[in-house]
Amino acid sequence: MNGNEPGYTEKALVPYPVIVAATKGDPDAMKIVLQHFSGYIARLSMRKLYDDMKQ
């Protein structure tokens, strides 16, 4: 379940047991979840922010 298995598409959902294991602190499961969402995290980190208080 590392995303490199045959038949595993990039847009596939993270399997529920992996999510449960990640919430319980399993480092391998957390790695899978982070790899799955890495593009989304990178995109959000590049988002332009505006300061409403700036004059």
One Martini backbone bead per residue (centre of mass of N, CA, C, O) as a GRO file, in nm:
protein
   55
    1MET     BB    1   0.056   0.063   0.020
    2ASN     BB    2   0.270   0.282  -0.146
    3GLY     BB    3   0.167   0.349  -0.458
    4ASN     BB    4   0.342   0.105  -0.632
    5GLU     BB    5   0.129  -0.074  -0.701
    6PRO     BB    6  -0.041  -0.258  -0.891
    7GLY     BB    7  -0.331  -0.069  -0.975
    8TYR     BB    8  -0.231   0.202  -0.852
    9THR     BB    9  -0.363   0.500  -0.840
   10GLU     BB   10  -0.318   0.830  -0.770
   11LYS     BB   11  -0.649   0.873  -0.715
   12ALA     BB   12  -0.666   0.692  -0.499
   13LEU     BB   13  -0.765   0.587  -0.212
   14VAL     BB   14  -0.713   0.565   0.108
   15PRO     BB   15  -0.716   0.321   0.304
   16TYR     BB   16  -0.876   0.281   0.595
   17PRO     BB   17  -0.658   0.119   0.759
   18VAL     BB   18  -0.441   0.339   0.717
   19ILE     BB   19  -0.581   0.568   0.862
   20VAL     BB   20  -0.608   0.431   1.134
   21ALA     BB   21  -0.305   0.381   1.175
   22ALA     BB   22  -0.223   0.681   1.162
   23THR     BB   23  -0.397   0.773   1.414
   24LYS     BB   24  -0.215   0.562   1.599
   25GLY     BB   25   0.106   0.611   1.485
   26ASP     BB   26   0.191   0.482   1.224
   27PRO     BB   27   0.461   0.551   1.027
   28ASP     BB   28   0.384   0.410   0.758
   29ALA     BB   29   0.098   0.530   0.734
   30MET     BB   30   0.182   0.827   0.741
   31LYS     BB   31   0.351   0.816   0.484
   32ILE     BB   32   0.120   0.745   0.292
   33VAL     BB   33  -0.055   0.994   0.349
   34LEU     BB   34   0.158   1.210   0.276
   35GLN     BB   35   0.202   1.114  -0.015
   36HIS     BB   36  -0.090   1.152  -0.111
   37PHE     BB   37  -0.091   1.479  -0.006
   38SER     BB   38   0.160   1.638  -0.122
   39GLY     BB   39   0.036   1.814  -0.347
   40TYR     BB   40  -0.168   1.965  -0.168
   41ILE     BB   41   0.036   2.083   0.032
   42ALA     BB   42   0.207   2.235  -0.176
   43ARG     BB   43  -0.019   2.415  -0.287
   44LEU     BB   44  -0.093   2.555  -0.016
   45SER     BB   45   0.202   2.674   0.035
   46MET     BB   46   0.159   2.875  -0.238
   47ARG     BB   47  -0.040   3.054  -0.124
   48LYS     BB   48  -0.169   3.362  -0.132
   49LEU     BB   49  -0.145   3.616   0.103
   50TYR     BB   50  -0.349   3.847   0.291
   51ASP     BB   51  -0.336   4.164   0.453
   52ASP     BB   52  -0.588   4.349   0.605
   53MET     BB   53  -0.391   4.546   0.790
   54LYS     BB   54  -0.254   4.659   0.562
   55GLN     BB   55  -0.148   4.994   0.430
   0.00000   0.00000   0.00000
